[in-house]
Amino acid sequence: MKINGENPKTGEIYQAEADDIDYGFIESMSTFGMSDDEIKRFIDNLDISADVKSLLYSFSRATIKVGQFIVKIGRKIIDFVCLLHKEYPNVIFGMIFGAIVGFLISTIPVLGAVLGPIAGPIFIVFGMSVGLAEDIKDKALARRITVITAEFSALNV
């Protein structure tokens, strides 16, 4: 199946051929976990500059043509990131924290040049692991509270 995409800034057309694409893939790329309004609210509520928000909106409108179908590929990626952030907020925070620590280590004269390329990825993975552990622990606690609350549901009047 032929895939076409256009660079929005230059108008340059990119083309590729993919034999493994079927209708199931196109259907999965066309279903979203969040509505357009939810995505807009999510981006609006981010603590980032208006320029970055504008770039995210532009990215979410990116499309490609797969055969005869138009696939909102940018919207699908933004949807996935938003759902991941909603489901695992501590993972995202841990990764950002790890990236900052790795960057700070890389700025140390001489030592940073040696340790920076190694420390950055290690701290990102470490931050992600700690964040994931917190998210899992929070989910386990939430499930336990739900079970306990259900046991007492007969008392609701």
Order of alpha helices (4+ residues) and beta strands (2+ residues): beta-beta-alpha-alpha-alpha-beta-beta-alpha-alpha-alpha
